[in-house]
Amino acid sequence: MTGGLALAMVVLGFTGTAAAATKGIFLTNGVAIRTCPKTSCTAVGQGQKLQSFEAKCWKRGTTVSGVNVWLLGKNLATGVVGHTSAVYVGATGNGQPGEGDRWRYYVPQC
């Protein structure tokens, strides 16, 4: 196997690998789950206090309470997938990832 072919195989092997999602919980009732990371985007569902949210990745969007980090993920109670402000999603009991801006350290950027 030539060096170039081996390198191509290694690169292809890592392409498309998904990082593990990180679970959090909604901190309040009626948290909008939207089609994009902006408050002007259509709401496709809601999260209720203590429902689990599985965050796949984060994006910058509309600033909410001083934080412009939004999470793309799934409400595990309802199955609704979309974006929600990271301000409204907190840790699931182990102290990590925290809420708001700290999500950037625990899920990859979209």
Backbone torsions as a table, in degrees:
resi	resn	phi	psi	omega
1	MET	NA	131.3	-179.7
2	THR	-78.0	159.6	-179.5
3	GLY	-59.6	-40.8	-179.6
4	GLY	-64.8	-40.3	179.5
5	LEU	-67.4	-41.1	178.6
6	ALA	-62.3	-43.5	178.5
7	LEU	-62.6	-43.2	178.9
8	ALA	-60.9	-39.6	179.8
9	MET	-66.9	-38.8	178.2
10	VAL	-65.2	-46.3	179.1
11	VAL	-60.4	-46.9	179.5
12	LEU	-63.4	-33.8	179.2
13	GLY	-63.9	-30.6	-179.4
14	PHE	-91.7	-16.5	180.0
15	THR	-67.5	131.6	176.6
16	GLY	84.7	3.0	176.6
17	THR	-75.5	128.4	-177.9
18	ALA	-94.8	139.1	174.8
19	ALA	-74.9	151.6	179.5
20	ALA	-66.7	140.1	177.4
21	ALA	-74.0	155.7	-179.6
22	THR	-118.4	131.8	-178.3
23	LYS	-89.2	143.8	173.2
24	GLY	-139.3	-176.0	176.4
25	ILE	-129.3	149.0	174.5
26	PHE	-70.5	136.3	-175.4
27	LEU	-90.3	-10.3	-178.1
28	THR	-152.8	169.9	178.8
29	ASN	-83.9	149.6	173.4
30	GLY	75.1	28.2	178.9
31	VAL	-74.0	121.8	-178.4
32	ALA	-69.2	136.1	170.7
33	ILE	-109.7	120.7	-168.6
34	ARG	-117.4	166.6	-179.8
35	THR	-74.5	-18.3	177.7
36	CYS	-151.7	171.4	-174.8
37	PRO	-83.8	48.1	179.1
38	LYS	-138.2	145.2	179.0
39	THR	-66.8	-17.8	178.7
40	SER	-82.0	-10.3	-179.7
41	CYS	-77.5	155.2	-178.6
42	THR	-63.7	133.4	174.4
43	ALA	-81.4	130.3	-179.8
44	VAL	-108.5	-4.9	178.7
45	GLY	178.7	-176.2	180.0
46	GLN	-137.5	153.5	171.3
47	GLY	-107.2	144.4	178.3
48	GLN	-112.6	152.8	-176.8
49	LYS	-48.2	129.2	177.5
50	LEU	76.7	-1.1	171.7
51	GLN	-69.7	146.5	180.0
52	SER	-80.3	140.5	176.1
53	PHE	-126.5	124.2	179.6
54	GLU	-97.3	107.5	-177.5
55	ALA	-85.8	125.4	179.0
56	LYS	-90.9	-42.8	-178.3
57	CYS	-162.5	174.9	180.0
58	TRP	-126.7	156.0	176.4
59	LYS	-139.7	160.4	171.8
60	ARG	-86.0	142.8	-179.9
61	GLY	-154.3	-152.6	178.9
62	THR	-57.7	136.5	177.4
63	THR	-74.9	126.5	177.7
64	VAL	-124.3	121.5	-179.4
65	SER	50.4	40.9	176.2
66	GLY	83.3	3.0	-178.0
67	VAL	-122.8	131.0	180.0
68	ASN	-107.7	18.2	178.4
69	VAL	-90.3	128.5	177.1
70	TRP	-121.9	147.4	180.0
71	LEU	-106.3	137.6	170.8
72	LEU	-101.6	124.4	-178.3
73	GLY	-173.8	-158.2	-172.1
74	LYS	-132.9	132.3	171.3
75	ASN	-75.7	112.5	-174.6
76	LEU	-70.6	-19.0	178.4
77	ALA	-79.2	-32.9	-174.7
78	THR	-114.1	-18.5	-177.2
79	GLY	83.4	0.6	-179.1
80	VAL	-72.1	131.5	179.8
81	VAL	-110.3	136.0	177.4
82	GLY	169.9	-165.1	-177.4
83	HIS	-101.7	141.9	174.1
84	THR	-142.7	148.2	179.6
85	SER	-63.4	133.8	-179.3
86	ALA	-65.0	-16.2	178.1
87	VAL	-61.0	-30.3	-174.0
88	TYR	-98.7	8.0	-179.8
89	VAL	-123.7	124.9	-177.0
90	GLY	-118.1	-179.3	-179.7
91	ALA	-65.4	158.2	-178.4
92	THR	-97.7	19.5	175.0
93	GLY	122.0	-18.6	-178.9
94	ASN	-96.8	7.6	179.1
95	GLY	83.9	-8.2	179.2
96	GLN	-122.6	145.1	0.8
97	PRO	-85.1	-2.2	-173.2
98	GLY	91.4	-156.5	179.2
99	GLU	-133.0	174.1	176.7
100	GLY	61.4	-134.5	-174.4
101	ASP	-57.5	-26.9	-177.3
102	ARG	-64.9	-20.3	178.4
103	TRP	-56.2	-27.1	-179.0
104	ARG	-57.4	-24.5	-177.0
105	TYR	-89.3	-8.2	-173.1
106	TYR	-119.5	-13.8	173.7
107	VAL	-133.8	151.6	-178.6
108	PRO	-72.1	159.2	173.3
109	GLN	-73.9	139.1	-179.4
110	CYS	-70.6	NA	NA
